[in-house]
Amino acid sequence: MADSRRGDSPPLFSSLEKIYLASTGKESSRYEKIKETFHNKFGCPPEFYARAPGRVNIIGEHIDYCGYGVLPMAVEQDIVIAVAPNDQKTLNISNTFGDFQDFNVSCEDYKIDGRSGTIIFSVVTRV
C-alpha cells in the first residue's frame, strides 16, 4: 500500500520494499547507481524518483480502439527516472546507457521532435 496519495497523483512510497518486495536488494543497488550517476552528471542528488512498471499485452494493443478485450501482464522490467529541479528552467534528459545522446530543452519554449521525446516531456511535466 502507498504511503500517501494526493488527488490524481500517483501513489507515493518512502521505501523500495513496498514496491519491489523480494527483489529489493537488487533494486537498491540499481537505485544507488542511478543516484550516483545523476549526482556525477548534474552535481546534486535526485530530489525524487518516478517509476513506470513494465507490462506486455498478450492480446491486442495497449489501447484497443475497436472495443476488444486486452490482456496486460506485468513484467519485472521498469523505467525509473531521477528528478531534481534546476535554476535554468531547462529539462535535461540523460540515459544511463551510453547508446543514447543527452537531450536538453527549455521548459519555456520547447519543440520536441519524435514520439519518445514528447512522451518523456509529458511524463516529466505531469510529475
C-alpha positions as CSV (number, residue, x, y, z in Angstrom):
1,M,0.0,0.0,0.0
2,A,1.2,3.5,-0.8
3,D,2.5,5.8,2.0
4,S,0.4,8.7,0.7
5,R,-1.6,9.9,-2.3
6,R,-2.7,13.4,-3.3
7,G,-5.7,13.8,-5.6
8,D,-5.0,12.4,-9.0
9,S,-1.3,11.9,-8.3
10,P,0.3,8.5,-8.4
11,P,0.9,6.7,-5.1
12,L,4.0,7.9,-3.2
13,F,6.3,5.4,-1.4
14,S,9.1,6.1,1.1
15,S,10.8,2.7,0.7
16,L,11.7,0.3,-2.1
17,E,10.5,-2.6,-0.1
18,K,6.9,-1.6,-0.7
19,I,7.4,-1.6,-4.4
20,Y,9.9,-4.4,-5.2
21,L,9.2,-6.9,-2.3
22,A,11.6,-9.8,-2.6
23,S,13.7,-8.1,-5.3
24,T,14.5,-5.1,-3.0
25,G,18.2,-5.9,-2.6
26,K,18.9,-6.0,-6.3
27,E,16.9,-2.9,-6.9
28,S,18.5,-1.0,-4.0
29,S,21.9,-1.3,-5.8
30,R,20.3,-0.2,-9.1
31,Y,18.8,3.0,-7.4
32,E,22.2,3.7,-5.8
33,K,23.8,3.5,-9.2
34,I,21.1,5.9,-10.7
35,K,21.7,8.3,-7.7
36,E,25.5,8.3,-8.2
37,T,25.2,8.7,-12.0
38,F,22.7,11.6,-11.5
39,H,24.9,13.3,-8.9
40,N,28.0,13.0,-11.2
41,K,26.1,14.3,-14.2
42,F,24.2,17.2,-12.6
43,G,26.1,18.0,-9.4
44,C,23.3,17.2,-6.9
45,P,21.3,14.2,-5.7
46,P,17.9,13.5,-7.2
47,E,15.0,15.0,-5.2
48,F,12.7,12.1,-6.1
49,Y,12.3,9.1,-8.4
50,A,9.4,8.3,-10.7
51,R,8.8,4.7,-11.9
52,A,6.8,3.2,-14.7
53,P,6.3,-0.5,-14.2
54,G,6.7,-2.7,-17.3
55,R,4.0,-4.7,-18.9
56,V,3.2,-6.6,-22.1
57,N,-0.1,-7.2,-23.8
58,I,-0.9,-10.8,-24.6
59,I,-4.0,-9.9,-26.7
60,G,-4.3,-6.7,-28.7
61,E,-2.5,-3.4,-28.3
62,H,-2.2,-1.3,-25.2
63,I,-5.3,0.6,-26.2
64,D,-7.9,-1.3,-28.2
65,Y,-9.8,1.3,-30.2
66,C,-12.2,-1.4,-31.5
67,G,-13.6,-2.3,-28.1
68,Y,-11.9,-5.7,-28.0
69,G,-10.5,-7.1,-24.7
70,V,-6.8,-6.9,-24.0
71,L,-4.8,-9.0,-21.5
72,P,-1.9,-7.0,-20.0
73,M,0.7,-8.9,-18.0
74,A,3.2,-7.3,-15.6
75,V,6.9,-7.9,-16.2
76,E,9.9,-7.3,-14.0
77,Q,11.4,-4.6,-16.1
78,D,10.5,-1.0,-15.4
79,I,11.7,2.5,-16.2
80,V,13.0,4.8,-13.5
81,I,13.7,8.5,-13.7
82,A,15.6,10.5,-11.2
83,V,14.4,14.1,-10.9
84,A,15.7,17.4,-9.4
85,P,14.7,21.0,-10.2
86,N,17.3,23.4,-11.7
87,D,17.5,27.2,-11.9
88,Q,17.9,27.3,-15.7
89,K,14.2,26.3,-16.5
90,T,15.7,23.6,-18.6
91,L,14.7,19.9,-18.9
92,N,17.9,17.8,-19.1
93,I,17.4,14.2,-20.1
94,S,20.3,11.7,-19.8
95,N,20.2,7.9,-20.1
96,T,22.4,5.7,-18.0
97,F,23.1,3.7,-21.2
98,G,25.7,5.3,-23.4
99,D,23.9,4.4,-26.6
100,F,21.6,7.5,-26.2
101,Q,22.5,11.1,-26.6
102,D,21.7,13.7,-23.9
103,F,18.7,15.9,-24.6
104,N,18.2,19.4,-23.3
105,V,15.2,21.7,-23.9
106,S,13.9,25.0,-22.4
107,C,10.8,24.5,-20.4
108,E,9.5,27.9,-21.6
109,D,9.9,27.4,-25.3
110,Y,10.2,23.8,-26.3
111,K,9.8,21.9,-29.5
112,I,10.4,18.2,-29.3
113,D,10.8,16.1,-32.5
114,G,9.8,12.4,-32.2
115,R,7.4,10.4,-30.2
116,S,9.9,9.4,-27.4
117,G,10.8,13.0,-26.6
118,T,7.2,14.0,-26.5
119,I,6.3,11.1,-24.1
120,I,9.2,11.9,-21.8
121,F,8.4,15.6,-21.6
122,S,4.7,14.8,-21.0
123,V,5.6,12.5,-18.1
124,V,8.1,14.9,-16.5
125,T,5.6,17.8,-16.9
126,R,2.9,15.7,-15.2
127,V,5.3,14.6,-12.4
